[in-house]
Amino acid sequence: MCGIVGYIGNRKAWDVVIKGLHRLEYRGYDSAGVALLDNGNLNIYKKAGKVSTLEEFAADKDLSGTLGMGHTRWATHGAPSDRNSHPHTSGDGKLAIIHNGIIENYGALKEALVSSGHTFQSDTDTEVLIHFIEEIKNQEKVSLREAVRIALNRVVGAYAIVVMSQDEPDQLIAARKGSPLVIGIGEKEYFIASDASPIVEYTKNVVYLKDSEIAFLSREDMLIKHIDNTVQTPYIQELEIKLDMLEKGGYDHFMLKEINEQPRSIKDSMRGRIYPTEGKVQLGGIKEYAEKLKNIDRIIIVACGTSWHAGLVGEYLLEEYSRVPVEVEYASEFRYRNPIISERDVVIAISQSGETADTMAAITLAKEKGATIFGICNVVGSSIPRISHAGIYTHAGPEIGVASTKAFTAQVTALTLLAFYMAQLRGKVTQSELINLLTELDEIPALVTKTLKTNDKIKAIAETIKDSRNCLFLGRGSGFPVALEGALKLKEISYIHAEGYPAAEMKHGPIALIDAEMPVIFIATKNSSYEKVISNIQEVKSRSGIVVAIVTEGDKEVAKMADYVIEIPDSSEAFLPLLATIPLQLLSYHIAVMRGCNVDQPRNLAKSVTVE
């Protein structure tokens, strides 16, 4: 969740690190800090608040040095404050550390260290770790490299760390377990970051550290070891992202840019995978498991947040077309049960970042029980694809806004392809039916472009309901997960309380909340539940509720009842989520902007949840 940047080379480290921290702001944070080493002087500057606050604080300070590291913190142990901000130092002030993750046994370690004479300046588990490294180094008379390795063998929890020493001006040490860390390789220089966004400006060549690996970096070389002390051979790969993908491109916010990128991201997620005229779906990432997919008993989808909503859409699609039973589980609950899993199950993990801690733990559990694991992820080289047996990359491109938009529709696209692929494998759809479905799917990016043209109308609707305290989203069938996603977007970025419900469940409780101040957003397109949804709209109107309806283009019946209608192009029910989601994203965006909220970095939220 936190952001990490490190640099060793010949550039001014401050410039690289501070720019990198800005690029990582989207991950969510409450404080920022930097450590710089120059001529034996270790300078540390840190402040609660934004990276810009840190910049202002450090403007008149010594910012020299070609070795440095920086951190944006999302508070776990200890409140957001200057004293709890990273970097943290050892008792003698010669070692510094930045850390993403949680050291679970820090309490016992701290108690032992206090008994040995250590004193602490913060409330964090991270400061305990650097004191522990110092204690091992001094008591066992070993090098800093060895002290770090020994310490990491003794701590319990998750971490991505960078360590530097005042006495070793040509060394950075980085390690990971459960939290992502990537190393960029330059000419006599190395870059460290939580993801590739701070690195792509300087080099395309990177190494993604694996769990329990430690990297020892000097200006001349890199050595990677496992914490068991065996030397590892790094796999160097080339970054696919481009620098312009990380810029706003003239939009006021990354979220608005990413909403408008969906025609491209959906198309890229289908590219090379569908052949409409042949009625054929091809998924190279799972091709070797084709025979297994013909005979599986069940699919279990595990995910969190928006990805869980995509999984619910996938449940409707997979059961409808492939006729395989599907269960959709919150990864955070699944991992703490004793789920019944067999070798005839396929478990699908959905995660934009590929680093979601609960989802990783869930598939690790499922893998131990013999299930086949597929990953649906957006970040090449991330942990979930590496843990999985096979999978599908979504190719949405970098998503900087914390509230997921294009990643969601890319995930739904991937699940749609999987449903059609399995239907094809299992003989549950005719060739002519598949030709028709794929032909229509191929047109979806153009229909999304058309849907985006409703922006001005949606903005006007947002103006009328922006001061609401509560909001209800209702849908049936695959419109239900769309309603859940719409409610999540509104509460995430505008801080309006919102709930998504199956429309039929309204009478089982939520109808008590409806009055003249309650906006109710309906997914009311012409599908198999159309008449039932109309009845639900009438029930809301009879109680003076404000009705905003997402309707099929040309619908006159709902327009007579609703206060506001937003038209989307006509499509088969299978593709409803890809179109109906767009207006809800725009509605949430405009309401949040009008309420003066930080759209790209909502309070308390992080883009990638890498801790429990």
N, C-alpha and C positions, 0 to 999 in steps of 0.2 A: 504494500500500500504506500509506504514511504518512497521517496525518490532518492537514488544514489547516483553520484557522478564522481569519477576520479580521473586524474590525469598525471602522467609522468612523461617528460619529453623535453623539448626546448622552447615551446611556446610559453607565454605568460599564463600560468595555471588559472589565475583568477578569471580571466576572460573566458576560458573554456568551461570552467566549472559553473560560473554564474549563468552563462548562456544555456548550459545544460540543465540547470535547475529550472529555468524558465520553461524549457521544453517539457519538463516533467511535472509542471504545475497541474496538469490535467488529472494526475493521479490522486489529487486531494491531499491537503496538508494543513497544518496549523502553525508551523514555525520553520525556520530555515537557518542553516549555518554552514560555515566554510572553514577549513583548516589549510594553511599554506606553510610550506617549508622553504626557507631561503637562508643560506649561509649559517646553518645551525640554529636558526631562529624559527620556532614553531608559533605561528600566529593563528589564533582562533577567534572568529567573529560569529555571533549567533544571536538571533532575535525571534521572539514570538511574532507571528503575523506573516505577511506576504514576503516573497523574495525581494520585491521592491523596497520593503522596509529594511531588509538586511543591506541592500545596496546603499540606501541613504545612510544607514548607520556606519558602514565601512568606507564611505566616500573619502574621508580624510585620514584613513588608516594606511599602514604599510601593506600593500597588496602585491609585493614582489614575490618571486619564486616560480620555479618551473615544475614543482611537484605540489599537488593539492587535491583536495576532495571536498565534496559538498553534499548536503542532505536536506531534504524536506521531510518533516516529521508529521505523522498522523498519530495522535496521542493514544497510547495503550496504558503503559505504566507511568503515572504521573501526569498532572494536568498540563495543558499547553502553557508554557512559560519560557522565559529566557534560560533559566537554570536547567530545565528539562530538555531543552533543544540540543540537538547533536551539532558538532562532534562532542564526545566526552573524552576525558583524559585519565591516565593512570595516576596513582598517588604521587609519583615524582614529577608528573607533568611532561614526561618525555614521550609517552605513547598517546596516540589519539585514535579514535574509532568512530565510524558511522555504521548504522545497523538498521536493517529492515527485518521485522519478524518479532518473535517473542521467545525469550529464554525462560522456560517453564520452571526450572529448578533454581531460579535466581535467588529465591528467598533463603534456601539452605546455603547456597554459596556465599551470599552476603553475610549471613550470620557467622560463618567460619572466617570470612575475611575480616570482619569487625573484631573478632577474637584475636586475630593476628596483628591488629593495630591499624587496619585500614579505616579511613574516614571517607564519607561520600558527600558529594555536593548536590546530588539530584535524587529524584525518586525513581529513576529508571532502571530497568533490567540491563540496559546497554552499558551503563557505567560499571555495573557489577562485572560484566564480561571483560572489560579492559583491565580492571583491577585484578581479575583472576588470571589473565594472561601475564600481567606484571608479576604476580606472586609466583607463578610457575617459572617464569624466566629467572627470577632472582633466587628462588629456593632450590631449583633443580639445576641451576647453572647451565642453561641451554640458550641457544640462539633465539631471536625473536621468531624466526620461522618455525622452529621446533616448539616453542611455547604456544604459538597459535594452534599448531596441529594437535598438541596434547590437550589444550583447553577445549577444542571443538569435539574431541573424543569424549569429554566428560560432561559437556552441557547437554541438556534435554530441551528440545524445541525446534523452532524454525529460525533461519537466519540467512541474510545476505549481508556480508560485512566487508569493509575496507579498513585496513590498519596501516598507520604510518608511524615512523619513529624519528625523533629529533636527531638521534645519533646515526641514522642510516638514510642519508639524503638521496640515495639512488635505489630506493625500494618502496614499492607498494605491495601490500598483501591483500588479496581478495578471496573470499570463500562463500559458498552457498549451500543451503539445505532447505528446500521447501519454498524459498523466495528467489525470484529470478535475478540473474546477473549476466551481463554480456560484456565481452572485452573486444574493443576495436583495435586493430593492428595497423599502425602507421610506420613511417620511416624513422626508426629510432625513437618511437613514441608509442604509448599505449593509452587507451581510453577505457574507462570502466563506467557502466551505467545499468540502471534497472531495466531499461529497454533500449532499443536502437535509436530512439529519436534524438538523443544528444550526440550521437556518434556519426550519423549519416553525413553530416556536413564535412567530416574530415576523412573518412575512409569507408569503403564498402566491405572490407574484409573483417569478419568478426568470428569469435568463438563464443558459443553459449556454454557457460559452465554447467556441468552436471551436478546433481546432488552429491554432497560430501566431497567435492573437489576444492582444492586450494590453488590459487594462482599466485606465483611469486614473480613480480614484474620489476625489471630494471629498464634503463633506456636502451640497453643492448639486446635483451632477450626476455623470454617468458618461459617459466617452468611451471607445469601443472602436475600436482600430486593428488592422489586420493588421501583421505585422512588416515588411511592405514599405512601411509608412507610409500606407496607404489607410484612410480612415475606414470603419467597418462599421456597418450598421444592426442593432441588437440585436433578436432575436426574444424577446419577453417571453411566458412561458407560466405557467399556474397549476399549482401543485403538487397532486397527487392524494392524497398521503399525509396522514394525520391524526396529531396528536400522540400519541393513545392507542395507535397502532400501534407506537410506539417505547418503550412501557413494558412491564413484565413482566406486568402484569395479575393479580397474585396468585400467579403461578408462581415457583418457586425460581430458575429459570433461563430465559433466552430460548429455549434449545434445546427445553426441555420445552413451553413455550408454543407454539413453532412446529410441533412435532410434532403437538400437539393442534389446531392451526389448519388442518390439511390437509383435513378435509372441506370447509371454506369455500374454501380456496385452490384446490382441484381444481374445485369448483363454479364459482368465479369465472373460472377459466381456460376453462371450457366455455360460460359464460353468453353467450347470444346467438349461439352458433356452431353449436349442434346443434338439430335439429328431429326428434325420434324418430318421431313419428307420421307425418311426411312422408318419413322416410328421407333426410334432407338435411343436409349439412354446409356451412356458409357461413363462409369465412375472408376477411373484407374486406381484411385487410392484404396479401394476395397475389392478390386477385381479378383484377387486371389482367394477371397472368402465367398465367392459366388455360390459354390456348392453348399457351403454351410448355411447360407441364407435361405436356400431352398427348403431346409429341413429344421429350422430353429423352432423352438416352442414359444418363445416370448421375447419381446424387446423391452428393456428397462431404460428409460431416459433419466439421467441425473443432471441437474443444473441448479443454478441459483439466479434469483432476480429476473431480469429481462430474458435471459437464456432459458429459464424455466417456462416462461410464457411461450417462447418459441417451441419448446418441447411439447407443450399442450397442443399447439397447432399441429405439430408432427404426429401426435397421437391420433387426431382425427384423420389425417391424411394416410398414415400407415395402415390403420385399421380399415379405412374405406377401400384402399386400393390393393394393399398386399395381403389383407385378411389375416394378419398376425396380431395376437393380443399385445397391447402396449400398456405399460405402466409408466407414469411420470412422477418422479420423486424429487423432493428438495434434497440436494446432496447433503446439506447440513443435518438433516434428520436421518437419511439413509445410512450414513456412516456410523451412527450411534445405535442403530438397531442390530438385530442379528438376522438380516434378510435371508430369505430362502432363494438361493441362486444355484444354478446348475450349469454344466458344460453345454447344455442346449440353449442357453440364454445369450443374447447379445446385449451388452450394456453400452449405451451411447452417452458420452459426456459432451455437453455443450458449454463452451466458454469462449467469449470474445478474446480474452488475453491468453488463454491456455495455461494460466497460472493460478486459477481460483483454488484456494487451499482446500475448502470443503469438497469440491468436485474431484480434486486430485486424490484426496483421502478415500472418497467413495469408490473410485475406480480401482484404486490399489486394493481395497477390500474385495471388490468383485473379481479382480484378477486372481487373487489368492484362492478364491472359491471355484476357479476354473472357467469363468465366463470369458467370452470373446469381447474385447473392448474396442469400440470405435470412438474416435474423437471428431468433433466438429468445432474447428477453431479458426481464428482469423490471423494468428501470429505464427509465422513459420519459425520453427526451431524452439517453440515454447515447450513447457514441461508436459502438458497433456498429450500432444502428438507423440512425444518420445515415450511416454508410458503406454500409450495405446498400441494395439496390434495393427490397426489400420485406421483410415479416417478420410475426412473431406475438409480441405481448406476452403474458407468462404470467399477469399479474395476481395473483401470490402475495402481494403486499404486502411491506413492508420485512422483510428477513431479517437479524436482528442476530447470532444465533449464528454463529460462524465455520464450524462444521460444517454444511453445507447439508442441509436436511431438506425443508421445504415447497417450496423452489425446485426440488429434484430431481423431486418428483412433479408439480409444475406443468409442468416441461419435458417429462416423459413424457406428460402429458396433451396438451400442444400437439403433440407428435410423433404421438400416437395420432390426433388430429383431422386432422393433415396426411396420415397414411396413408389414412384413410377418405375424405378429400377427394379425394386423387389417385385412389383406387380408383373413386370416383364419376365423376371427370372422364374417366378412361381406360376406363370400362366394364368394370372387372374384378370388380365385385360387383353382384349383383342388388338391386333395390329392396327386396325382402322381407328379404334378408340384411342390408342396411344398416339397415332398421328394427329388426331384432333386435339388431344390434350397438349401435346408438345408444340403444335402450331400456335395454340392460344398462349401457352407459356412464353413462347418466343416473342410475343407481342406485348407482354407485361411491361417491360421497360418503357415502351412508348406510352402505355396507358398511365404509368406512374408520372411521366412527364406531363401528361394532360391533367392528372389529378393535382399536381403542384400548382397549376394555374388557378386553383381555388383560393390561393393564399390571401388575396385582398378581401374576399368575402369572409374568410375565417378570421382575419384580423379584426374586422368589424364586429363579428360575434364575440370575439375575445373581449372587446371593449365593454360589452354589455354585461358580462358575467365575471369580470376580473376581480370584483370585490366579494365574491361569494366565499363563505367560510367552509362549505362542504359541497361535494359533487358526487353524483352517482353515474356509473357507466354500466350499461346493460347490453347484453348480446346473447344470441343463441347459437348452438353449434360451434363452428370455428369462430364465430363472432364473439363468443364468450372470452377466449384468451385475448382477443383484440381489445375487449373492454377492460380486462385486467391490465394489459399493457398501457392503455390510455390513461387509466387511473394512476398507475405507477409514475408515468411521465409527469402528470400534473402535480402530484404530491412531491416528487423529487425536486423539481426546479421552481415551482411557484409557492410551495409550502402550504397549499390548500389541501385540507383533508379530503381524500377521494377514495372511493371504493369501487371495485369492479365486481359484478355479480352476473350469474346466469339470469336472463330476463324473467324466466319462470319462477325464480326464487324470490323475486321482489315481494310477493305476497306473504312470504314466510319471515318477515321481519323488517326489511328496509323500507317498505311502504309507510311505516309509521313515521319516518323522517321527512316525508315529502310535504312541502308547503310552497308558498309563493316565492320563497327565497332559495329554493333548492333546484339547481340545474341538473337535468337528467339527460345524459348523452346516450342515444340509442344507436346501435349498429342495426339499421333497418333496411338493408338491401333486399332485393327480390331473390330470395332463396327458398329452401324447403320450409323454413320457419316463418316466412313473411307474414302470414295471416295471424300467427300467434303473437308476433312482435307488435303488430298493429293493435291488438287487444291490450297489450301492456302499455302502449302509448296512451290509449284512451283512459286507462286506469290512472296514469299519472296526471293527465290533463284534468280529469274530474276532481283531482285534489289540488289543483292550481299550480302544479309543478311546471318548471320551465323546461320545455323539450327542445333539445338540439338533436337532429337526426341525420345520420350518414345514410344517404339513400342512393339507389340506382338512378343513373341519369334518365331524366324524363318522367320520374315518378310523380304523379299528381295527388295520389290518395294520401300519402303521408304528409305532403305539403299542406293539405287542408287542416291537419291536426297540429303539426309541430309549430313551435315559435320560430325556429330557424332550421333550414335544411342545407346540407352540403352534399352536392351531387358528385358521385364517382362513376367512372365508366362501367358499363355492364360487363360482367365476366362470369365464368363458371364458378360455382361455389368453392371449388378447390383453391381458387386464386383470390378469394375475398380478403384474407389477411394481408396480402401484399399491397392491396389498394386501400382498404379501409383504415389501415394504420397511419397512412400519410396525413390525412386531415387531423387526426388526434395529436400527432407530433407537432404540427403547425399550431394547433390551438393551444397546447401547453406552452410552446415557445413564446407565442405572442402574449399570453396572460402573464408569464413570468417576466418578460421584458417590461410590460406595463406596470407591474408591481415593484419594479426596481430590483429584481433578484439577480444574483450572479449566475447567469444561465449555464455557462461552461463549467463552473466550479461551485456547485451547490454546497451549502454548509454541511459539515459532518460527513460528507460522502467521499469515497475514493473510487477511482476508475477500476482498479484491479484489487480485489480483496484477497490478499495473500496471507492473511492470518485468520484464525478462527474468531 
